[in-house]
Amino acid sequence: MPRIHMICGMGIVAGIECSSQFTKIVVCDSDTGSVLRQGHAAHPELPPNRQEKTEIDPQAWLISLGEAAGGGVLEGVQAIGIAGQQHGMIALDVGGVAVRPALLWNDKRATGAAADLVEALGGPEAWAQAVGSIPRASHTVAKLRWLAQAEPQNARRTAEVLLPHDWLTWQLLGGQAPRSTDRGDVSGTGYWSAATGEYRPDLVELALGHQVALPRVLGPAEPAGHTPEGLLISAGTGDNMAAALGLGVGPGDAVVSLGASSTIFAIHHEALHDPTGTITSFADATGNHMPVVHTLNASRVLRGAAELLGTELDGLSELALRSTPGAYGLVLLPYLEGERTPSLPHTAGTLSGLRRESMKPEHLARAAVEGMLCGLADALDVLRRRGVQVRRVFLLGAAANLPAVRTVAPLIFGTNVVVPQPAEYAALGAARQAAWAMHGQHASRPLPEPPRWRAVAAEPSAELTEEDIAIGQAVRQQFTAVREQTHPGAFG
């Protein structure tokens, strides 16, 4: 574990992101958010690690943290927050020792266990009503069910369950303080409800076969405790919640990430109950809620089109900008890997509107960009139809920087689009939470919101004109007409 020395002076805080492969540290001025130092290290491979990249000895996180903090990165830090990969599972015995390697979010072995749990409680609607989400392989509750089925001896030894950020927080506190978590990260377990703010221990027992100890759930600005040296450790949170805090998003903002697939979330004032499971109801790290929608297809649509046209993403973007809105009637339904929103798991993509004048590379490139963005706009509309306000969209990921994407996205989304500069937003959010907890120690009453750090470096799109809005609506109507013809009633 890194040795941390405290010095007097301006407030200095650190945010630590523990992802599935790396530990990243940012050290910031607690008042302004200015980044002072950074550290980075890969997680070492420690035995046993039977399932490559899906389970790990938690001690590897401490080793990685020590390496990332090398060279005095944490010198003078007064408070630390931790952002951990969501949905993991660390099963501890009565002595607080891990009974097996930690399972990570991307371990798919619990797929069958998740389906068993859905049936055992009475179907998807029962789960949505209970905790705001329907179990999938990634959820901690499904991992507990898998443990009971596949490793019954380890299941019987399990007396307590922690998430990755919970475990790291506990370790930084010397392994002595009561175990704790926060409402954001715990809302992804499948046994805590964002709507009620309470655990469902009966669901833990349904999964594992017996009750276990669960960490206390801290408020957004509540500290988890102090290290023996007096260093404050904040509540911590999940990586997505921390990224939202680092970006500074709030009510009226939505975030669309462009990976191969996409995660779309917004900040809302209440939890949403969705019996279809399209919306997952998470809590955020500030006291609000974070409804999330997923799509299976995002930048893979652009990469596939680029390969088809014999170019790279930059070349695809250049081609798309040579075309015009609507791509001469060419429409691409981007469901290349099936789709989750709408629920079309076994479908394929569709290219419609082929005519002699539309059979040109630039029009196919434009159709790919518009099709991807229309699919994401459909997902945003799922949230809008439930009363979620979307006045600004943060667009993340490498593909967000393509000129064609930046040009077309505001038209399709029908609102201002912000493309932030690349940064370690999850670690920044953890640092901002640490500053919030540290400032709150000296306040006469709880601080209502985190410190107002300087705005994210970003390039917002130009304000939309009435003509822009009309163009975007026409493109979406063209897309919707093909979608409804090909997949009638896909959105109910």
KOLLOGU-657840 format. One record per residue (C-alpha): residue in one letter; x, y, z. Coordinates in steps of 0.25 Angstrom, whole numbers, plus 5000, padded with zeros to 4 digits. Example, Ala and Ser with C-alpha at 12.3 -4.5 7.8 and 13.67 -1.06 7.14 Angstrom:
a504949825031s505549965029
***
This chain:
m500050005000p500650144996r501150225008i500450365008h501050485015m500250605019i500750745018c500050875021g499650975010m498550974999g497550864999i498050754991v497150634988a497350504979g496350424971i496750274968e496050194957c496150044958s495749984945s495749844940q497249864935f497849994941t497950084953k497950234950i498150344959v497950494958v498350594968c497550724968d497450854975s496250834984d495650974981t495850984966g496050844961s497350874954v498050754952l499450754959r499950614956q499550484950g499950334952h499650204944a499950064945a499449934940h498949824949p499949714950e499549564948l499449494961p499049344962p498049294963n497449354951r496749244944q495849334935e496649424927k496249574929t494949534937e495549504951i496649554959d497349544972p496949674979q498349694984a498749724970w497949854972l498749894983i500049864976s499649944964l499250054973g500550054979e501250064966a500350174961a500650254973g502150234972g503050364971g502250444981v500950454973l500150454986e501050544993g500250645001v498850584998q497850615009a496650535004i496450424994g495250364986i495150234979a494450204966g494350054964q493849974953q492349944955h491649804957g492849734962m492849634974i493849604985a493349494994l493949495008d493949395019v493649425034g495049475036g495049575024v495849485015a495449465000v494949324998r495349334983p495849434973a494949554971l493949534959l493949654950w492749724942n493149654929d493049514934k491949444926r491849314934a490649364941t489749374929g488949254932a488949294947a488349424943a487249354935d486949264947l486849384957v485849454947e484949334947a485149304962l484549444966g483449434956g483949504943p484549634939e483449724944a483649674958w485149704958a484949844952q483949874963a484849814973v486149884970g486049964957s486849864948i486749724943p487849624946r488949604935a490249534936s490949664940h490049684953t490649644966v489349574970a489549484958k491049454961l490549414975r489549314969w490649264960l491549244972a490449164979q490349074967a491749054962e492549064975p491649024986q492749014996n493249154994a491749204994r491649135008r492849205013t492349345008a491949435020e492149575014v492049635000l492749754995l492949834982p494349864976h494250014981d493749964995w494949874997l495949974993t495350075002w495349975013q496849945010l497250095010l496650105024g497549995029g496449885028q495949925042a494750025039p493349975037r493149935022s492450035014t491950065000d491150174993r489750184987g490350194973d491150074972v490249984981s489050024971g489749924961t489749804970g488349754968y488049754982w487849904986s486749994981a487050134976a485550164978t485550124993g486950144997e486950005004y487549865002r486749744998p487449645007d486349545002l486949554988v488349524993e487749395000l487049364987a488349364980l489349304990g488449224999h488749295012q488949435017v490249515017a490749645023l490649765014p491349895015r490750015020v490250115009l490850255011g490250385007p490950464995a491850555003e491950455015p493350415018a493650265019g494650295030h496150335032t497450265031p498350245043e499050365038g497850455037l497550445023l496150455019i495550355010s494150385004a493050295001g493550264987t492650214976g492450134963d493250174950n492050224942m491550304954a492950364956a493050404942a491750474942l492250554954g493650584947l492850634935g492050724944v490750674937g489450704944p487950704942g487650734927d488950664923a489050534916v490350454913v490550364901s491850284900l492250234887g492950104889a492749984880s491349984887s490850104895t490350144909i489350254909f489050314923a488450444928i488250514942h486850504947h486150544960e485450414962a485650264960l484950204948h484250074948d484250004935p483649864934t484249834920g485749854926t486049954915i486350054925t487250014937s487050104949f488350144956a488650244966d489750354964a490850404973t490150534977g488750494982n488050494969h487750374960m488350314947p487450244937v488250164927v487950114914h488950024906t489049994891l489949884885n490349964873a491150094872s492450114866r492549974861v491550024851l492550134846r493650034846g492849934838a492550034828a493950084827e494449944824l493349924814l493850054807g495250014808t495650134817e495850174832l494950254841d495550384837g495350344822l493850304825s493650444832e494150514820l493250434810a492050454819l492250604819r492250604803s490850554804t489550624809p488550604820g487750484817a488850424809y488050424796g486950334802l487950234807v487650184821l488450084829l487750014841p489049994850y488649864857l489949794852e490049704865g488549694868e488049804877r487749834891t486949964889p486049934883s486049784887l486449714874p487449614879h487449524867t487249624855a488349684846g488549824840t487749874828l488149964816s486950024810g486750124799l487750074788r487550154775r488550184764e488750324769s488950274784m489950164781k491250244784p492250234795e491950364801h490450334802l490750204809a491750274818r490650374822a489650264824a490550194834v490750324842e489250364842g488850214844m489750204857l489350334862c487850314859g487950184867l488550254879a487450364878d486450254879a487050214892l487050354897d485550364893v485350244902l485750334914r485050454909r483750384908r483850354923g484050504926v485550514926q485950654921v487050654911r487550794908r489050764905v489750634901f491150604905l491750514894l492950424898g493850334891a494850344880a493750344869a493150464875n494350544870l494050504855p493650634848a492450564842v491950514855r492150654862t491350714850v490250614849a490050584864p489350724868l488350704856i487950564860f487950584875g487150714873t487950784884n489350844887v490450744887v491750754895v493050674892p493950684904q495450674903p496050544906a496250534921e496150434933y494750474936a494550354946a495750384954l495450534954g494050504959a494650424970a495550544974r494350634973q493550554983a494850554992a494850704992w493350704995a493550615007m494750695012h494050835011g492850775017q493650735030h493850885032a492450935029s491350965040r490350885031p490450775020l490850835007p489750824997e490650794985p492050774981p493050884979r492850964966w494150924959r494450994946a493650944934v494150824926a494950864914a494050844902e493550894889p492050914889s491250904876a490751034870e489351074874l488251004866t487451084856e486051054852e486551004839d487550904846i486450854855a485550824842i486750754835g486950664847q485450634848a485450594833v486550504835r485950434847q484650424840q485350354828f486050254838t484750234846a483950194834v484950094830r485050034844e483550024846q483449954832t484549864835h484249844850p482849884853g482549914867a483949904872f483750014882g482349954886
***
